[in-house]
Every structure is written in structure tokens, then in C-alpha cells.
Amino acid sequence: MATLFEKIATGAIAAEILYRDDRCMVLRDIAPKAPLHLLIVPLQPIPSLAAANDGDGPLLGHLLTVTRKMGEQFSQKADYRVVINCGAAAGQTVPHLHIHLLAGRDFAWPPG
């Protein structure tokens, strides 16, 4: 069964895609936790970071590079938080690896 992100990538579910290349897409989170909350999603479905393998290294590096570029483009300041939830107990709600980029407010540590 296709994940929410796979359906967005194929156009089966409409979404505002802010950026897309041959390896990933970037969209706004539908339940933002900060004034800026973007999701960087690989087009290749990988269930979680724990499911990534050594061969996924170039894709993972690309995702982080795109995350940096989105932070520079959309964040009012250079400050932003990058989060990858891995597993349900860690807050992962879609079984498709994705990176959260959050900005626009101060963040506490440790996170909730």
C-alpha cells in the first residue's frame, strides 16, 4: 500500500510542493509545529531511517543538502531545527523517511 508521501509524489493526493528534483520533494507540514515547518521527503520510499542501508548514503546526503537550502531560502534567520523521527514511539506517523525543518520560533532543549 502506498504511503501518503508516495501518493503526493504521484499526484494522487494534491499538495503544495515547494521544491522537487529527481530524488526528493519539499512540502509544508499539514500540522505545523512552528511558523515554518517543511518536510523533505525522498521519492524513493524508505520506511524509516532505521530501514536505510549503506547504499542509501548518497540519497541521505542529498536530503540534508536540500534541507540546508530550504533553511536558507525559507527561514527568516539562519536558525532552524532539523528532526528525523524514527519509529512510532519517537513520533514518526508516516512510514516513509522524511526530514522536518522547523523555524520561526525559539526551541527548547531537550525537545518534548
C-alpha positions as CSV (number, residue, x, y, z in Angstrom):
1,M,0.0,0.0,0.0
2,A,1.4,3.4,-1.0
3,T,2.2,5.9,1.8
4,L,0.8,9.4,2.0
5,F,4.0,10.7,0.6
6,E,4.1,8.3,-2.3
7,K,0.5,9.4,-3.2
8,I,1.6,13.1,-3.1
9,A,4.6,12.3,-5.2
10,T,2.5,10.7,-7.9
11,G,-0.2,13.4,-7.8
12,A,-2.9,11.1,-6.4
13,I,-3.2,13.5,-3.4
14,A,-2.8,17.2,-4.1
15,A,-0.2,19.1,-2.1
16,E,1.7,22.4,-2.5
17,I,5.2,21.1,-3.4
18,L,7.7,23.9,-2.8
19,Y,10.6,22.1,-4.4
20,R,11.1,18.9,-6.3
21,D,14.0,17.2,-8.1
22,D,14.7,13.6,-9.3
23,R,15.3,12.4,-5.7
24,C,13.1,14.3,-3.3
25,M,10.3,16.8,-2.8
26,V,9.6,19.5,-0.2
27,L,6.2,20.4,1.2
28,R,4.7,22.2,4.1
29,D,3.6,20.1,7.1
30,I,-0.2,20.0,7.4
31,A,0.0,20.1,11.2
32,P,2.9,22.6,11.7
33,K,4.7,22.7,15.0
34,A,6.4,26.1,14.1
35,P,5.7,29.1,11.9
36,L,7.9,27.3,9.3
37,H,7.5,23.6,9.2
38,L,8.7,21.9,6.0
39,L,9.0,18.2,5.1
40,I,11.9,17.0,3.0
41,V,10.8,13.7,1.5
42,P,12.7,11.2,-0.6
43,L,10.8,10.0,-3.7
44,Q,12.3,6.5,-3.0
45,P,10.2,5.0,-0.2
46,I,12.3,4.1,2.8
47,P,10.1,3.2,5.8
48,S,12.4,4.9,8.3
49,L,16.0,5.9,9.0
50,A,16.4,2.5,10.7
51,A,15.5,0.9,7.4
52,A,18.1,2.8,5.3
53,N,21.1,0.9,4.2
54,D,24.7,1.8,3.3
55,G,23.7,2.2,-0.4
56,D,21.3,5.0,0.6
57,G,24.1,7.2,1.7
58,P,24.1,9.5,-1.4
59,L,20.3,10.0,-1.1
60,L,20.6,10.8,2.6
61,G,23.3,13.3,1.9
62,H,21.2,14.9,-0.8
63,L,18.3,15.2,1.6
64,L,20.4,17.0,4.1
65,T,21.8,19.3,1.4
66,V,18.2,20.1,0.3
67,T,17.3,20.7,3.9
68,R,20.1,23.3,4.2
69,K,19.0,25.0,1.0
70,M,15.4,25.2,2.2
71,G,16.5,26.6,5.6
72,E,18.4,29.3,3.8
73,Q,15.5,30.0,1.4
74,F,12.6,30.0,3.8
75,S,13.9,30.8,7.3
76,Q,13.9,34.4,8.2
77,K,17.1,33.8,10.2
78,A,19.8,31.2,9.8
79,D,18.4,29.4,12.8
80,Y,16.3,26.3,12.3
81,R,15.8,22.8,13.8
82,V,16.2,19.6,11.8
83,V,14.4,16.4,13.0
84,I,14.1,12.9,11.8
85,N,11.6,10.8,13.8
86,C,12.4,7.0,13.6
87,G,9.6,4.8,14.7
88,A,6.2,5.4,16.3
89,A,7.4,5.8,19.8
90,A,9.7,8.6,18.5
91,G,6.8,10.4,16.8
92,Q,7.0,9.0,13.3
93,T,3.4,9.0,11.9
94,V,4.1,8.2,8.2
95,P,6.1,5.0,7.5
96,H,8.2,6.9,4.9
97,L,11.5,8.5,5.9
98,H,11.3,12.3,6.0
99,I,13.1,15.3,7.5
100,H,11.3,18.0,9.4
101,L,12.7,21.5,9.1
102,L,11.3,23.9,11.7
103,A,12.0,27.6,12.2
104,G,10.4,30.9,13.1
105,R,10.4,30.5,16.9
106,D,12.8,29.6,19.7
107,F,13.0,25.9,20.6
108,A,13.7,24.4,24.0
109,W,16.1,21.6,24.8
110,P,15.6,18.8,25.4
111,P,12.7,18.5,23.0
112,G,9.4,17.0,24.3
